[in-house]
């Protein structure tokens, strides 16, 4: 089904029009910058309501199958809608883990029953999802997770704890990687993957305060939690394969997400606006040659990141290393964002001393917060260093470290 | 104000480009294997006449020349796909300089020049440009060389340098001051005495560069390009050169990555392949990522090259990024080859020398970022 450019333009205006008419009222509280920083009930409800509204208007999950609650339309329309939400600076989709990772995974590997049970609630944000991968002693070494899932009749009993559980205290379900066989020599073969309920006896998500002072993630304790064996996805002992598939979604190396932004996207032109307003030697900082040069460097990388996405769609321009661009997306992009936010702070002169809460903080302390929060992207989902191992080994064919 | 900063790239990649990229890659691989590069370094010419003849028979010098002058009437985006593999195989042909001169003629040539010189270029005439002067300024308007009317001819004076393949060029496009204003003039091979031209020692030994003493050279007045279009032509020359240099850089950058990866996968120390050490693996991945970014910007620039403002922005971004990326991998290539990297025998030096050459031509990263700041901030 090819759409003409005119039809696409018409759709773009339709979305833009709807978004502008329905733009949510500016909140009188501090908004989180991504789905990873939702720490208060008012933030939670505000964002959940927005996602529900977008879904009901038909602009989320547009390319997901209609029979499960999706729109059954083409991906290009969803991409347009997502882009309009990003460029127009609309709030992000709070149920990011459901929308971007759990949902595509269930559609790809889940049973018919799973799809009917979970997909609609993911899109409407009625059912918030969280992820149970990292453990206090196992972060980058994901294959070594130890949370126990012991078979007991038709159930599994979960014991142990997970950490960095984003939205853990609001979630109804968790995508959970657990050890079903502690004895098997190959550590990967002892893992299984569950779609596990959170609001049941013995699950205790305890919020953790982050370096910014905000909340948003938890340590989640499992104390003999009983879940039915039907929660398994991919079959017992196949958890590693399912986890790798999930990470492909998480690292944006594979499509399938329902759409919508999942964080507030910072742009280089916003940083340049900071440089226009701040004074250096009595003049706008943007007139300083050193600052101009750095600003242009960031702009080049921003454009290059976008051009990478565009080139990745042209097979004959990625023929030599087909996965190179998609697998580098996270490592390269997140590193760039972090440095850009650091640059935005460095522009602020004396005012860089202020933080969120002080009336002299530039843009309400946005850039400081964004810089700190950006570490969630260079650490979570596989650190930048792990990403470099993966790209080095899988793309360049270098030996394992 | 900040709308100029909201840049959303598009890349169009035509079937012609796809075919040409494949054909050119195969051609360069077959004609210019690694041994050939080493052999050619000792030769007087940058490439063999027979290889150039093959390039001519393939129609490549005329790819971006309009059909009415015997060319294929395609875009510079198609030339990019020819030049990128040439960069990869370090094949320093006069295709870039010939294409650049043809583009200048299209912009500012007289009807007579276009109808004579463009078909000749399509048929294999080698063209080069003499724009640089010993002061080393990238500003193409910083000119000391002169042309003056004398006995019904144009009498030239001054020194031009960094003229690639000048000894085999049939025509050289020279920038001068004429009647107080910048001008471009074509100088034919016949008008240049052997003694006026001498080979230069340049960092990139796969190329041949010459210095031209204009004193005593006189050419017909008709050899002047339309002077009112000189600035336009010089801008065109700068941007076309940047685009094609970026294509060459990306090709060579890719080859440098492969050279490094091959060594990291074969050299053992402490009982392990050195590529297993993260101290070498991680920077190599960063080099790859900077290269990929450069290549994406290259094909973006190729796609929008003819759009007035966007084309210039894209091509300057691409050249800045590519130059940085290539210097990065070429520098690391020497280091990661250890003691061998310090030798003439190791290919790392070929890439490092080439990267320095490209940065010296038509502006390095600092230069282009400054131009971008003027265009965008």
Interface residues (C-beta under 8 A of the other chain):
Chain A: X267 X268 X269 X272 X273 X286 X289 X292 X293 X295 X296 X297 X299 X300 X301 X302 X303 X304 X305 X306 X307 X308 X310 X311 X314 X316 X317 X320 X321 X324 X325 X328 X331 X332 X385 X388 X389 X391 X392 X393 X395 X396 X397 X398 X399 X400 X401
Chain B: X2 X5 X6 X7 X8 X9 X10 X11 X13 X18 X21 X254 X257 X261 X264 X265 X272 X273 X275 X276 X277 X278 X281 X282 X284 X285 X286 X288 X289 X292 X293 X294 X295 X296 X297 X299 X300 X314 X317 X320 X321 X366 X369 X370 X372 X373 X376 X377
